[in-house]
């Protein structure tokens, strides 16, 4: 706290010292400050104007609801936002505009094509705006350049070329989607036709044996077995009648014990045939009982074949003989029919037995056919939807871009802001001159006050006194004349700068 008055006095002394230095060089300070300010103002006035034009492009959504017609040109909103700038600033698009409007002729002579494109990209600014649903609602394209009449035209060309390019790309994408689905549909159609042909050939090859005809085949077997039983019963009755007629005594009352061996074999054969027929209705030919009865029937048939034919002598009258002849023919007919029925049963039985194998093959063919049919139907639906989407793109009923606000020729430049720059340059010139004068004075090492002298001398060396500067009347008059000249020259510089600004930048 005891050093505060001393520090304050020292600071005051330094300020007074600097102020005295500036007072002695006031003319130089004014002249240099005005000259630097004038030069800065002239340079700022000569800076080229930069103009800006902005066009707004609106994202117009699809007119027809997507639940009726789904667009094939879809993209994620984030991807859309990320690729939009790349589409607008693509090399081909910018190069086309540069070549068409002959932009940057000087730069094109001194810089490479890539450098010119990068220079133009720096002048383009794109601002994206999202809607309430986080989707893209609109975006603006802003172009800056020194040419006031060109910025609006270039901004509008950028917007128009982007809209045309986007429309062409969407139409091409929709067309490519339709063509791809058409080619896939054609392949699916050929595959479906091939599956249909294989399925049809399989059914024709195994007609009557397919699993869907199993119930019919079983019913047919049951019906034939009924016929077979009826035919066996008819054979039995005819055999009994023939046996009875061949007996010497009346056949109706004859006992089985009085029959001959041949007649007993015939009765056994008839019994075995009936039993075999009943077993076949319930079991297959490989069933043990069926095999046993068939063996017994073959044995009886072989014994009958080995016995000599019966000699009836002439014991039958003409009526009996005729009846025996009819019975014999009926037996032959029924036996032939019996064999045909058994063969038919065997045929249908083989069809029934082959059902498990055929069912597996048919299931695989049917599954492949259904898969091909579903794939074909799905591709057909998608192709129809893609065709409608292509029509939407062609008629511009799908999502597209429209220019909401065209860029207008700007009336004022956006930079430089000359008034602020000139004010800053004036203040900067004054400060720079002040710093320069004080710095030069300090470098010269002049002593202007007693305090400065005491700071340089040792404490043991006393200062006896100081002699103030003696300024004559002529020196005072010379200083006043120099100051007036300085003011006059500064005023002339200011007037010249004003006239220059009035001619070069009248809007200021």
Secondary structure, 3 states (H helix, E strand, C coil): CCCHHHHHHHHHHHHHHHHHHHHHCHHHHHHHHHHHHHHHHHHHHHCCCEEEEEEEEEEECCCCCCCCCCCCCCCCHHHHHHHHHHHHCCHHHHHHHHHHHCCCHHHHHHCCHHHHHHHHHHCEEEEEEECCCCCEEEEEEEEEECCHHHHHHHHHHHHHHHHHHHHHHHHHHHHHHHHHHHHHHHHHHHHHHHHHHHHHHHHHHCCCCCHHHHHHHHHHHHHHHHHHHHHHHHHHHHHHHHHHHHCCCCCCCCCHHHCCHHHHHHHHHHHHHHHHHHHHHHCCCCCHHHHHHHHHHHHHHHHHHHCCCCCCCCCCCHHHHHHHHHHHHHHHHHHHHHHHHHHHHHHHHHHHHCHHHHHHHHHHHHHHHHHHHHHHHHHHHHHHHHHHHHHHHHCCCCCEEEEEECCCCCCCCCECCHHHHHHHHHHHHHHHHHHHHHHHHHHHCCCCCHHHHHHHCCCCCCCCCCCCCCCCHHHHHHHHHHHHHHHHHHHHHHHHHHHHHHHHCCCC
